[in-house]
Amino acid sequence: TGAGSVRAGAAAAPDTLAGSRAEIYKTLDGVKLPIHIFEPEDLKAGEKRAAIVFFFGGGWNGGTPGQFKPQAMHLAERGMVAIAADYRVKSRNGTTAKIAVSDAKAAIRWVRENAPRLGVDPERIAAAGGSAGGHLAAATGTLPGHDYTQGEGRASPVPNAMILFNPVLVLTPHRELSEQEAEKYARLPARLGADPDSMSPYDHVRPGLAPTIIFHGEKDKTVPYKTAVMFTEAMKAAGNRCELVGYPGQGHGFFNARRADMAPYRDTTARMDAFLVSLGWLAEAATE
């Protein structure tokens, strides 16, 4: 199946998410990629609000922008412009992770290029996401290449902060990982559609990267907690701000709002909020 075709029977991403308005940020190979914008009630064009772009998880294979709707609505109520971006995935579009990274970079660039109209400060745009979406958010902040435009005079696709929920950060084998974990990496190139090193945020940590916070379940069997530790230590060694919040006993996707136990969702959302306050992007929350 070509990159631009929709596979029969695959669920299409929703055209709209309740409480948001949608715009198309990119059209590629006949596929229109929507961005769902949750706005503060008092927002006016020309303002300079902080913004955040969420990327859903799903192994670069599936998922929909609705995953982070609760977090986006919370931040819009707090005064940010909160955005849930769609991007191409294998189940719907026959694409590899490399294409998803390029779509994510295009989404950040679109927000920055349209900042005055959207009421957004182009120097206060966060990238956020969970699992494979966490990889995309981290990729926009760390990876060179995999970009639709290298031309000068275009807005940067690099975010000013990263908020990552059990993100995929290590895509190459390292001595810190077990043989079983290393075996997974041998199967990655086909899923990634690119050299794993070029897609691995951990392998591109350097000084000057955006301040970052990571939320990760310590019992995550899908994305080992150890990889979040490795990334955090590398970020700190390079002089970057990076906070890792580990959740004992929690597995993959623990932060989602649609789980029986809502405590992790509430805690990660509160800590995300506090991180944005610490950057000066949000006012202190009123205490109840």
Salt bridges, closest charged atoms under 4 A:
GLU23 OE2 - ARG21 NH1 2.61
GLU23 OE2 - ARG117 NH1 2.96
ASP29 OD2 - ARG88 NH1 3.46
GLU39 OE2 - ARG21 NE 2.96
ASP42 OD1 - ARG49 NH2 2.94
GLU47 OE1 - ARG49 NE 3.20
ASP86 OD1 - ARG92 NH2 3.73
ASP103 OD1 - ARG88 NH2 3.07
GLU113 OE2 - ARG154 NE 2.88
ASP121 OD2 - ARG124 NE 3.05
ASP147 OD2 - ARG109 NH2 2.95
GLU181 OE1 - LYS226 NZ 3.82
ASP197 OD2 - HIS204 NE2 4.00
ASP203 OD1 - HIS174 NE2 3.16
ASP220 OD2 - HIS216 NE2 3.46
ASP220 OD2 - HIS252 ND1 2.74
GLU243 OE2 - ARG241 NH2 2.65
ASP267 OD2 - ARG271 NE 2.75
ASP273 OD2 - HIS74 NE2 2.79
ASP273 OD2 - ARG78 NE 2.72
